[in-house]
Amino acid sequence: MDMSRQVQPSAVDFLVHSLLINTHYIVVRCLKILRFDVMQPLELC
């Protein structure tokens, strides 16, 4: 019982942590793309 209690929370924490990292990466990437679009709209067109 103790093993299952230790494994499940760690797995959940790992999933949440990975989701937070992926979300943060996507947000940062989108912000960089938006900044690039605002800074240099002519070159993209």
C-alpha atoms as a printed R data frame, in Angstrom:
   type eleno elety resid chain resno     x      y       z
1  ATOM     1    CA   MET     A     1 0.000  0.000   0.000
2  ATOM     2    CA   ASP     A     2 2.825  2.395   0.838
3  ATOM     3    CA   MET     A     3 4.482  1.821  -2.545
4  ATOM     4    CA   SER     A     4 1.283  2.601  -4.462
5  ATOM     5    CA   ARG     A     5 0.775  5.768  -2.438
6  ATOM     6    CA   GLN     A     6 4.316  6.905  -3.241
7  ATOM     7    CA   VAL     A     7 4.202  6.024  -6.938
8  ATOM     8    CA   GLN     A     8 0.881  7.650  -7.833
9  ATOM     9    CA   PRO     A     9 1.616 11.142  -6.452
10 ATOM    10    CA   SER     A    10 5.054 11.192  -8.089
11 ATOM    11    CA   ALA     A    11 3.505 10.204 -11.428
12 ATOM    12    CA   VAL     A    12 0.855 12.908 -11.096
13 ATOM    13    CA   ASP     A    13 3.478 15.478 -10.128
14 ATOM    14    CA   PHE     A    14 5.577 14.449 -13.127
15 ATOM    15    CA   LEU     A    15 2.623 14.827 -15.509
16 ATOM    16    CA   VAL     A    16 1.653 18.208 -14.064
17 ATOM    17    CA   HIS     A    17 5.262 19.391 -14.164
18 ATOM    18    CA   SER     A    18 5.673 18.294 -17.795
19 ATOM    19    CA   LEU     A    19 2.385 19.970 -18.743
20 ATOM    20    CA   LEU     A    20 3.482 23.209 -17.085
21 ATOM    21    CA   ILE     A    21 6.820 23.105 -18.926
22 ATOM    22    CA   ASN     A    22 5.124 22.425 -22.277
23 ATOM    23    CA   THR     A    23 2.555 25.179 -21.696
24 ATOM    24    CA   HIS     A    24 5.280 27.643 -20.688
25 ATOM    25    CA   TYR     A    25 7.333 26.738 -23.781
26 ATOM    26    CA   ILE     A    26 4.310 27.158 -26.077
27 ATOM    27    CA   VAL     A    27 3.401 30.518 -24.508
28 ATOM    28    CA   VAL     A    28 6.974 31.807 -24.803
29 ATOM    29    CA   ARG     A    29 7.195 30.615 -28.399
30 ATOM    30    CA   CYS     A    30 3.864 32.255 -29.286
31 ATOM    31    CA   LEU     A    31 4.975 35.502 -27.658
32 ATOM    32    CA   LYS     A    32 8.213 35.449 -29.658
33 ATOM    33    CA   ILE     A    33 6.267 34.833 -32.886
34 ATOM    34    CA   LEU     A    34 3.835 37.652 -32.072
35 ATOM    35    CA   ARG     A    35 6.717 40.006 -31.278
36 ATOM    36    CA   PHE     A    36 8.399 39.040 -34.548
37 ATOM    37    CA   ASP     A    37 5.156 39.711 -36.440
38 ATOM    38    CA   VAL     A    38 4.779 43.108 -34.773
39 ATOM    39    CA   MET     A    39 8.439 44.070 -35.155
40 ATOM    40    CA   GLN     A    40 8.868 42.958 -38.776
41 ATOM    41    CA   PRO     A    41 5.493 42.661 -40.550
42 ATOM    42    CA   LEU     A    42 6.859 43.707 -43.946
43 ATOM    43    CA   GLU     A    43 9.520 40.990 -44.165
44 ATOM    44    CA   LEU     A    44 6.978 38.267 -43.371
45 ATOM    45    CA   CYS     A    45 4.674 39.512 -46.119
